[in-house]
Amino acid sequence: MPSSNSQTTCITLETYLCAAKDFIELSAKFMDEWTIHQDHSERLYTHLKKEDFITHVDDTGKETLFRAEYAIFYNLSYGVPSFSFNVWDCTGKLLTLEEVRGISPMNISTKDFYSVVTQQEHPVFHRPYFIIHPCHTAELLSMFKKSSKNIIITFLSLITPLIQLKLPLEYGLSS
């Protein structure tokens, strides 16, 4: 449930859609390859998507290549952008939650990781995705609401240390 804390601020679907369109323009400018998918009959299903390859170097120096799909959608229940992703190995097998934690750039305990990332049916795609829990997103974003030029860029900058998503530094100059 959204926090009842009066300092927590949700954003409207309209604010999300405007931020998404602005983000897509910047993505094109920075050649970052995000795309916007709009359902004009159901605007709530409008989402941003990016497919990428990521590498992970383990403790022995072995490098492994993975395919990742990232998506940002509007979470109506919490009034915030929500981030979801899936990661597959070179055979096409979807990684488990523990394997995703293992390739996270952050050294984070299982308990802490599971308190932030979960796997559930995606509300737009209707298949399993890893989703960053939206419960504290509004609270986090409220700290940056006045200084952020684009709430999606701000949101992504807060979660990229947890997952393997690279953002061009130019986004920081524009947000």
N, C-alpha and C positions, 0 to 999 in steps of 0.2 A: 504494500500500500504506500502511496505517496506520504511523505512526512507531513505532519501537521505543523511543523515548525514554521513560524511566520516569515522567517528569513529565506525559506526555500521557495524558489520561483520556478514554476513550470513554464513551458513555452507552448504557444498555440500551434495547431497544424499549419496555419498560414505562415507563421514565423519560420517553422521548419522548412516549408516548401520554398520560401524566398531564400533562405540560407542554402538550401540544396541547389537551387538554380545558380546562385552566386558561386558556390563551391565548384560546380561543374564548369563554369566559365574559367575559373582559376586553374582547375585541373587541366583543361585544354591548353591554356596558356603555358603551363609548366610541363606539358606532355606527361601527365601523371596517369592517364588512361582510366579514370573513373568514368562511369556512364550513369545516366539517369534513366530510370524506367518508370513511366507514368501510366497509370490506369485512369483515364479521364472519367470513367463511370464510378470509380471508387478511389478518390484522391488519397485516402488513407494508405493505399497500397503503393504509393510512390516511394521508390527506394533508390539508393545509390549503390553501385556495384563495381567491384574491381577484381580482376583475376590476375594472379602474379605467381612467380616462382620464388621460393625462399630457400636459403641454404642454412644448414646447421652444422657447426663443427663441434664434435663431441670432445670429451676430455683427452682422447687419444690422438686427436688431430684429424680424424676421419670426417670428411665432408659429405653430407647427404642433401640431396635436392628434393624439395617437396613442392606440390602445387597447392596454392591457396586461393580461396574465394572469400572476399570480404563484402559485407553488405551493411548499409546503414538504413534504418527505417524509423518511422515515427511510432513511439510507444504511446498509445492513447491512454492507457491506464495511469502512466506516470507523467505524461506530458513532456517527454524528453526524446531526443534522438537516441536510438538504441543501436548497438553494434553487434553484428553476428559474423561468424566466419566458419569455414570448414578447411581442413588441411588433409591432403592425400599423399601417400608415399608414391614411389615410382611405379608400383604395381597397380595403382588405382585404389588401394585400400584406404578407407577413411581412418584417420588416426583416432585413438581413444583420448579421453580427457587427460589421462595420466601421460600419454605420449605428447600431447600438446603442451602440458606443463613442462615436460622434459626438454622441449625445444624453445621454451620461453627465454628471452634474453635476460630476464630477471631470475635470480636465485630466490625462489619463493616456496614456502612450505606448502605441503599438500592441502592442509586445512585452510590456509590463507588464500591459496589459488582457487579452491573450490568455493570459497565464500564470495568470489568475484566472477568466476566463469562457471557456467553450467551448460549442459546439453539438453535441449528440449525441441519440440516441434516448432519450427519457425512460423510465426503468425502470418507471413505473406507467402512463403514457399511451400508450407505444409509438409516439410520433411525435416529430419534432425539437423540442427545446427548448434554450434557453440555460441552462447550468447553472454555478453557482459551484463551482469545483473544491473538493471536500471534503478534499483532502489535508492542509491546515493547520488545518482547522476544529477538530479535537480539541485541538490545541495551543493555539489561540486561546481556546477555551472553557474549557480547564483553568485559565487565569489568572483566570477569573471564577466558577468553579464554587462556591466557598465563599460568595461575596457575591451571587450571582444567585438571585432568588426564582423566576425562570422562564427556563430556558435558551433557549427560543425567542425571547423578547423580547431577551435579551442577544445572541443570534445575529443577529437582525434589526438591532439597533442597530449592530452591527459592519459590516454590508454595505450599509446604506442610503446611505452616501456614494458608493458605486460606481454605484448604479442609481437610477432615479427612483421610489422607493417612499417615500411619506410615512407616517409613523407619528404618531398623536396623542401629544402630550407627556405625557398622563396615564399612558402605559405606563411612562415613566421613574419616576413616583412609585410605581408598584406593583411594580417589579422590583428 
